[in-house]
Amino acid sequence: MFVALGLALVAAGFLWRGRVLRPLSAKRAQAAVIRDRSRNLLRSADMAIAEARRRAARGEPAIVTVEDVTTVACRHYGHVVVEREEAAAALRQRYEAANCRVDCMTDAFN
Protein backbone atom coordinates (compact mmCIF):
# COMPACT_ATOMS: atom_id res chain seq x y z
CA MET A 1 0.00 0.00 0.00
CA PHE A 2 2.88 2.36 0.82
CA VAL A 3 4.54 1.51 -2.47
CA ALA A 4 1.36 2.28 -4.42
CA LEU A 5 0.96 5.59 -2.57
CA GLY A 6 4.59 6.45 -3.30
CA LEU A 7 4.15 5.65 -7.00
CA ALA A 8 1.02 7.79 -7.12
CA LEU A 9 2.90 10.71 -5.56
CA VAL A 10 5.81 10.27 -7.98
CA ALA A 11 3.39 10.16 -10.93
CA ALA A 12 1.59 13.28 -9.69
CA GLY A 13 4.90 15.07 -9.23
CA PHE A 14 5.99 14.06 -12.70
CA LEU A 15 2.76 15.41 -14.23
CA TRP A 16 2.84 18.68 -12.30
CA ARG A 17 6.55 19.33 -12.69
CA GLY A 18 7.26 22.78 -14.06
CA ARG A 19 3.82 24.21 -13.37
CA VAL A 20 3.40 27.36 -11.35
CA LEU A 21 2.28 26.65 -7.82
CA ARG A 22 0.49 29.96 -7.41
CA PRO A 23 -1.16 31.94 -10.15
CA LEU A 24 0.43 35.14 -11.40
CA SER A 25 -1.19 38.30 -10.26
CA ALA A 26 -2.89 40.38 -12.93
CA LYS A 27 -0.56 43.29 -12.21
CA ARG A 28 2.58 41.17 -12.69
CA ALA A 29 1.17 39.56 -15.83
CA GLN A 30 0.38 42.96 -17.35
CA ALA A 31 3.85 44.27 -16.47
CA ALA A 32 5.41 41.24 -18.18
CA VAL A 33 3.33 41.83 -21.32
CA ILE A 34 4.39 45.48 -21.45
CA ARG A 35 8.06 44.54 -20.97
CA ASP A 36 7.89 41.91 -23.70
CA ARG A 37 6.15 44.26 -26.12
CA SER A 38 8.71 47.00 -25.50
CA ARG A 39 11.61 44.58 -25.94
CA ASN A 40 10.06 43.19 -29.14
CA LEU A 41 9.65 46.69 -30.58
CA LEU A 42 13.30 47.49 -29.83
CA ARG A 43 14.38 44.27 -31.51
CA SER A 44 12.12 45.08 -34.46
CA ALA A 45 13.80 48.48 -34.77
CA ASP A 46 17.24 46.82 -34.73
CA MET A 47 16.15 44.38 -37.42
CA ALA A 48 14.68 47.17 -39.57
CA ILE A 49 17.90 49.19 -39.30
CA ALA A 50 20.01 46.16 -40.23
CA GLU A 51 17.76 45.38 -43.20
CA ALA A 52 17.88 48.99 -44.41
CA ARG A 53 21.68 48.96 -44.20
CA ARG A 54 21.80 45.75 -46.24
CA ARG A 55 19.46 47.23 -48.89
CA ALA A 56 21.36 50.50 -49.23
CA ALA A 57 23.79 50.76 -52.11
CA ARG A 58 27.38 51.68 -51.48
CA GLY A 59 27.70 55.37 -50.60
CA GLU A 60 23.96 55.85 -50.11
CA PRO A 61 22.33 56.39 -46.72
CA ALA A 62 20.11 53.64 -45.38
CA ILE A 63 16.48 54.73 -45.16
CA VAL A 64 14.59 53.30 -42.18
CA THR A 65 10.92 54.13 -41.74
CA VAL A 66 8.52 53.65 -38.88
CA GLU A 67 6.50 51.46 -41.24
CA ASP A 68 9.52 49.13 -41.53
CA VAL A 69 9.55 48.69 -37.76
CA THR A 70 5.81 48.06 -37.72
CA THR A 71 6.13 45.48 -40.49
CA VAL A 72 8.93 43.62 -38.71
CA ALA A 73 6.99 43.65 -35.42
CA CYS A 74 3.94 42.20 -37.15
CA ARG A 75 5.85 39.63 -39.16
CA HIS A 76 8.32 38.36 -36.54
CA TYR A 77 6.54 38.91 -33.25
CA GLY A 78 2.88 38.63 -34.25
CA HIS A 79 1.83 42.06 -33.04
CA VAL A 80 -1.43 42.75 -34.82
CA VAL A 81 -1.59 46.44 -33.96
CA VAL A 82 1.47 48.61 -33.40
CA GLU A 83 0.87 52.28 -32.80
CA ARG A 84 2.99 54.64 -34.88
CA GLU A 85 4.12 56.49 -31.74
CA GLU A 86 5.37 53.26 -30.13
CA ALA A 87 7.26 52.20 -33.24
CA ALA A 88 8.71 55.69 -33.70
CA ALA A 89 9.89 55.83 -30.09
CA ALA A 90 11.59 52.43 -30.42
CA LEU A 91 13.19 53.46 -33.70
CA ARG A 92 14.45 56.75 -32.24
CA GLN A 93 15.99 54.92 -29.28
CA ARG A 94 17.74 52.29 -31.40
CA TYR A 95 18.70 54.90 -34.03
CA GLU A 96 20.60 56.85 -31.39
CA ALA A 97 22.12 53.72 -29.84
CA ALA A 98 23.35 52.37 -33.19
CA ASN A 99 24.95 55.71 -34.18
CA CYS A 100 22.83 55.83 -37.32
CA ARG A 101 23.21 59.56 -37.88
CA VAL A 102 26.31 58.77 -39.92
CA ASP A 103 24.76 56.45 -42.50
CA CYS A 104 20.97 56.37 -42.00
CA MET A 105 17.89 58.49 -42.48
CA THR A 106 14.56 58.03 -40.72
CA ASP A 107 11.12 59.55 -40.38
CA ALA A 108 10.89 58.71 -36.66
CA PHE A 109 11.73 62.26 -35.61
CA ASN A 110 8.83 63.86 -37.50
N, C-alpha and C positions, 0 to 999 in steps of 0.2 A: 504494500500500500504506500509506503514511504517512497519507494522507487517510482511508482506511477505518479505520485504527487510531484516528485522532483523532475521527472520528465515533462510533466505538464507545465511546470514553472519555467523550465529551460525552453520549451516550445513557445510559451507566451513571451518570454524575453527575446527570443529570436525574431518573432513577428513584430514586436514593438520596438526593436532596436532602431535608433536613429530618429524616432519621433519625438516631438516636443512634449515635455511633460506638462507644461502649462501653456495655455494659449497666449499669443502675442496680444498686447494691448492695442487698441485701435490707434492710439497716438503714436506708438512705436512703429506700427505697420505703415502708417501714413508718412512718417519721417523717413523710413527706409525707401518708400516709393519715390519720394521727392529727391533723396540722395541718388538713387539709381537713375532717375530721369536726368538729373543735372549731369551726372558722370557720363551718361550715354550721349547727351548733347555735346559735351566737350570732346568726346571721342569722335563724334560725327564731324565736328568742326576740324579736328586734326586730319581725319580721312579726306575731307573735302579739300583742305589745303594741299595735302600730298597729291591728290588726283589732279588738281589744277596745276601744280608744279610739273607733273608728268606730261600734261597736255600742252603746256606752253612750249613754243618753239624757242630755240636758242636766241638769247638776246631780248626776248619779249617778256613782259611781266606776266605773271600768273594772275588770272582773274578768278576770284572766289566770290560767289554770291551767297546770300542768305538762303536762296532757293536750293543751292547745292547742299547746304547743311541739312535743310529740311528733307530733301530727297534721300540723303544718306541715312538720316534718322529713321525715316519710314521704311527704307529698304532693308537696313541691317538690324535695326532694333525693334521694328514693328510698331513704332509710334504712329497712330492713325492721324492724330492732330498735333501739330507743332506750331505754336504761336510764333509769328514773325519776330516779336520782341525777344522771346526766349532764344531763338536761333541766332538772332543778331548779337545778343549779349554773349553767348557762347563763342561765336565767331570773333567778336572783338577781343575777348579774353585770350583765346588761343592765337589770334593774329599778333597780339603784343608779345605773347610768350615765345612764339616761334620766330620773332624778329623778321616779320614779313614785310615791313616797310621798305626793305631793300629791293625785293623782287616780286611783290604781289600788289594787287589792287583789290578792293572790296567795296561793297555797298552797305556794309554793316554800320558805318558811321553816319549814314544819312538819317 
